[in-house]
Amino acid sequence: MTQAATLGWLAWLETTAAATAMRQSLWLYPIVEILHIIGFVVLVGSAAMFDLRLLGLSRQLPVTGMEHHLLPWARASVLLIVPTGALMFVAHATEFAGNPAFRLKLILLVAAALNAAAFHLRPFRRVAEWDHSACAPLAARFAAGLSLMLWTGVIACGRLLAYF
Amino acid sequence: MNGVVAMRRFAGAGLLLLAVGVSPVAAHHGWSSYDSTKELALTGTIKEAGYEHPHGHVRLEVPGKVWSVVLAPPTRMEHRGLPASKLRVGARATVVGYPHRSTEDEMRAERITIDGATVELR
């Protein structure tokens, strides 16, 4: 897509009913912000608690037990985060698309998702070997540390995009 | 971990994209983007008004110039007695605020006076 086409598409997003309502309705925008925050608190909270377990804290808890408890919440939270994020985006699509903090946030978000996918495809496949009271393999601890850094970055960029 | 390698490549490409894709539109919400040592008091006519999130705004025509004035979130303005109906095109308004550090015709208002009523915006 050419730059002009992209700009046209972004400008069109801003004219949609959802975008107009987000800008002009008195309480919609703050309500959407609150739901977005509740969503990412659950997502990043789940990820962080799981990461800390992989890094060696609370080893009395089985890794699979934590995974079974946290992953459904993390998945469900995405249903809250993505639509609310999209609503905020369309309200000021052109501005967000050109915002360096927003661009970095999306990159970090994709990186965090790839990191989680890589963890589930590789070290987590053999979790039975280190499920209880054992040190997680280096690949798992690396993914956990990276996850903590990436999610911290996502939150920081999300907050900072109002300042760029 | 192939995923991590792929991810690193992706992040590298993304950072390059960030460096190349320079944004023409800068957001400007924080007060730190405005120079509080240069207080401005402007009186003029509202040419355009946006009672919008995240911040309301007006285009204020003063002799010789049209300023883009950033106000407060609509919820705050409503709460403090400045409903959308008062922020109307054609109304006379006085704003006290600070100029943007880099955008020449933009200022952020600390307070606005319309029809003799002053509303604090911070």
HADDOCK unambig.tbl for C-alpha pairs under 7 A between the chains (distance, minus, plus):
assign (segid A and resid 23 and name CA) (segid B and resid 52 and name CA) 4.75 0.50 0.50
assign (segid A and resid 23 and name CA) (segid B and resid 53 and name CA) 4.63 0.50 0.50
assign (segid A and resid 24 and name CA) (segid B and resid 51 and name CA) 6.47 0.50 0.50
assign (segid A and resid 24 and name CA) (segid B and resid 52 and name CA) 4.98 0.50 0.50
assign (segid A and resid 24 and name CA) (segid B and resid 53 and name CA) 6.61 0.50 0.50
assign (segid A and resid 26 and name CA) (segid B and resid 74 and name CA) 6.36 0.50 0.50
assign (segid A and resid 26 and name CA) (segid B and resid 75 and name CA) 5.84 0.50 0.50
assign (segid A and resid 29 and name CA) (segid B and resid 53 and name CA) 6.84 0.50 0.50
assign (segid A and resid 95 and name CA) (segid B and resid 25 and name CA) 5.96 0.50 0.50
assign (segid A and resid 95 and name CA) (segid B and resid 27 and name CA) 6.81 0.50 0.50
assign (segid A and resid 98 and name CA) (segid B and resid 23 and name CA) 4.57 0.50 0.50
assign (segid A and resid 98 and name CA) (segid B and resid 25 and name CA) 6.32 0.50 0.50
assign (segid A and resid 99 and name CA) (segid B and resid 23 and name CA) 6.45 0.50 0.50
assign (segid A and resid 99 and name CA) (segid B and resid 26 and name CA) 6.70 0.50 0.50
assign (segid A and resid 100 and name CA) (segid B and resid 18 and name CA) 6.59 0.50 0.50
assign (segid A and resid 103 and name CA) (segid B and resid 18 and name CA) 6.96 0.50 0.50
assign (segid A and resid 107 and name CA) (segid B and resid 11 and name CA) 6.39 0.50 0.50
assign (segid A and resid 107 and name CA) (segid B and resid 14 and name CA) 6.29 0.50 0.50
assign (segid A and resid 111 and name CA) (segid B and resid 7 and name CA) 5.65 0.50 0.50
assign (segid A and resid 111 and name CA) (segid B and resid 11 and name CA) 6.89 0.50 0.50
assign (segid A and resid 114 and name CA) (segid B and resid 3 and name CA) 6.38 0.50 0.50
assign (segid A and resid 114 and name CA) (segid B and resid 7 and name CA) 6.33 0.50 0.50
assign (segid A and resid 115 and name CA) (segid B and resid 3 and name CA) 6.65 0.50 0.50
assign (segid A and resid 115 and name CA) (segid B and resid 4 and name CA) 6.22 0.50 0.50
assign (segid A and resid 118 and name CA) (segid B and resid 1 and name CA) 6.75 0.50 0.50
assign (segid A and resid 118 and name CA) (segid B and resid 3 and name CA) 4.93 0.50 0.50
assign (segid A and resid 118 and name CA) (segid B and resid 4 and name CA) 6.78 0.50 0.50
assign (segid A and resid 162 and name CA) (segid B and resid 27 and name CA) 6.71 0.50 0.50
assign (segid A and resid 162 and name CA) (segid B and resid 29 and name CA) 5.81 0.50 0.50
assign (segid A and resid 163 and name CA) (segid B and resid 27 and name CA) 6.68 0.50 0.50
assign (segid A and resid 163 and name CA) (segid B and resid 28 and name CA) 6.01 0.50 0.50
assign (segid A and resid 163 and name CA) (segid B and resid 29 and name CA) 5.79 0.50 0.50
assign (segid A and resid 163 and name CA) (segid B and resid 30 and name CA) 5.42 0.50 0.50
assign (segid A and resid 164 and name CA) (segid B and resid 26 and name CA) 6.10 0.50 0.50
assign (segid A and resid 164 and name CA) (segid B and resid 27 and name CA) 5.10 0.50 0.50
assign (segid A and resid 164 and name CA) (segid B and resid 28 and name CA) 6.12 0.50 0.50
